[in-house]
Amino acid sequence: MCLAIPGKILTIQEADSLMDRKGQVSFGGIVKEVQLGFVPEAHVGDYVNVHVGFALCVIDEIEAIETLRIYEKMNSLQKK
């Protein structure tokens, strides 16, 4: 089992090879470069689930926000 984190695509760098397609993705304000080769249908503004630097699928914005809210709640419980 893996844990994928939702993030919002800010920019996309197209490439000759699909597997070289990358983009800047925001995870609650932290921006990382992510491999977008597995999600050729993704566009700027879309949310994607990311695992170890690879976007695995495009997800609905509401689902992404709800997932981030749950992760935040889990994190706050650990701090108590």
Sine and cosine of phi, psi and omega as CSV:
sin_phi,cos_phi,sin_psi,cos_psi,sin_omega,cos_omega
0.00,0.00,0.58,-0.81,0.02,-1.00
-0.82,-0.57,0.32,-0.95,0.07,-1.00
-0.94,-0.35,0.88,-0.47,0.05,-1.00
-0.95,-0.30,0.66,-0.75,-0.04,-1.00
-0.95,-0.31,0.75,-0.66,0.04,-1.00
-0.97,0.25,0.63,-0.77,0.06,-1.00
-0.57,-0.82,0.38,-0.93,-0.03,-1.00
-0.98,-0.21,0.78,-0.63,0.01,-1.00
-0.95,0.30,0.83,-0.56,0.02,-1.00
-0.99,-0.12,-0.66,0.75,0.00,-1.00
-0.60,-0.80,0.39,-0.92,0.07,-1.00
-0.75,-0.66,0.72,-0.70,0.09,-1.00
-0.95,-0.31,0.97,-0.26,0.02,-1.00
-0.95,0.32,0.43,-0.90,-0.02,-1.00
-0.60,-0.80,0.23,-0.97,0.03,-1.00
-0.89,0.46,-0.65,0.76,0.01,-1.00
-0.99,-0.17,0.70,-0.72,0.01,-1.00
-0.83,0.55,-0.61,0.79,-0.04,-1.00
-0.96,0.27,-0.14,0.99,0.07,-1.00
-0.99,-0.12,0.04,1.00,0.01,-1.00
-0.95,0.32,0.84,-0.55,-0.05,-1.00
-0.76,-0.66,0.22,-0.98,0.06,-1.00
-0.34,-0.94,0.27,-0.96,0.10,-0.99
-1.00,-0.03,0.81,-0.59,-0.05,-1.00
-0.83,-0.56,0.72,-0.69,-0.01,-1.00
-0.99,-0.12,0.78,-0.63,0.08,-1.00
-0.91,-0.42,0.99,0.12,-0.01,-1.00
0.87,0.49,0.57,0.82,0.03,-1.00
0.97,-0.25,-0.33,0.94,0.08,-1.00
-1.00,-0.01,0.85,-0.53,-0.08,-1.00
-0.96,-0.27,0.77,-0.64,0.01,-1.00
-0.75,-0.66,0.46,-0.89,0.13,-0.99
-0.99,0.16,0.74,-0.67,-0.08,-1.00
-0.77,-0.64,0.62,-0.78,0.08,-1.00
-0.97,0.25,0.83,-0.56,-0.06,-1.00
-0.94,-0.35,0.23,0.97,-0.05,-1.00
-0.89,0.46,-0.47,0.88,-0.01,-1.00
-0.99,0.15,-0.15,0.99,-0.03,-1.00
-0.78,-0.63,0.92,0.39,-0.04,-1.00
-0.88,0.47,-0.34,0.94,0.00,-1.00
-0.99,0.14,-0.13,0.99,-0.06,-1.00
-0.96,0.29,0.59,-0.81,0.02,-1.00
-0.78,-0.63,0.28,-0.96,0.10,-1.00
-0.83,0.55,0.72,-0.69,-0.02,-1.00
0.99,-0.13,-0.29,0.96,0.05,-1.00
-0.97,0.25,0.41,-0.91,0.14,-0.99
-0.98,-0.18,0.64,-0.77,0.04,-1.00
-0.75,-0.66,0.50,-0.86,0.15,-0.99
-1.00,0.04,0.79,-0.62,-0.10,-1.00
-0.87,-0.50,0.74,-0.67,0.08,-1.00
-0.76,-0.65,0.81,-0.59,-0.03,-1.00
0.67,0.74,0.71,0.71,0.11,-0.99
1.00,0.06,0.05,1.00,0.01,-1.00
-0.88,-0.47,0.81,-0.59,0.12,-0.99
-0.96,0.28,0.82,-0.58,-0.08,-1.00
-0.99,-0.14,-0.52,0.86,0.00,-1.00
-0.30,-0.95,0.41,-0.91,0.12,-0.99
-1.00,0.07,0.69,-0.73,0.01,-1.00
-0.80,-0.59,0.33,-0.94,0.03,-1.00
-0.91,0.41,0.60,-0.80,-0.02,-1.00
-0.86,0.52,-0.66,0.75,-0.01,-1.00
-0.90,0.44,-0.68,0.73,0.04,-1.00
-0.88,0.47,-0.68,0.73,-0.01,-1.00
-0.89,0.46,-0.73,0.69,-0.03,-1.00
-0.91,0.42,-0.66,0.76,0.03,-1.00
-0.90,0.43,-0.66,0.75,0.03,-1.00
-0.89,0.45,-0.70,0.72,0.03,-1.00
-0.89,0.46,-0.61,0.80,0.03,-1.00
-0.90,0.44,-0.67,0.74,0.02,-1.00
-0.91,0.42,-0.69,0.72,0.03,-1.00
-0.88,0.48,-0.65,0.76,0.01,-1.00
-0.89,0.45,-0.67,0.74,0.03,-1.00
-0.89,0.45,-0.68,0.73,0.04,-1.00
-0.87,0.49,-0.65,0.76,0.00,-1.00
-0.90,0.43,-0.67,0.75,-0.01,-1.00
-0.92,0.38,-0.52,0.85,0.05,-1.00
-0.92,0.38,-0.57,0.82,0.01,-1.00
-0.93,0.37,-0.47,0.88,-0.07,-1.00
-0.98,0.18,-0.21,0.98,-0.03,-1.00
-0.99,0.14,0.00,0.00,0.00,0.00
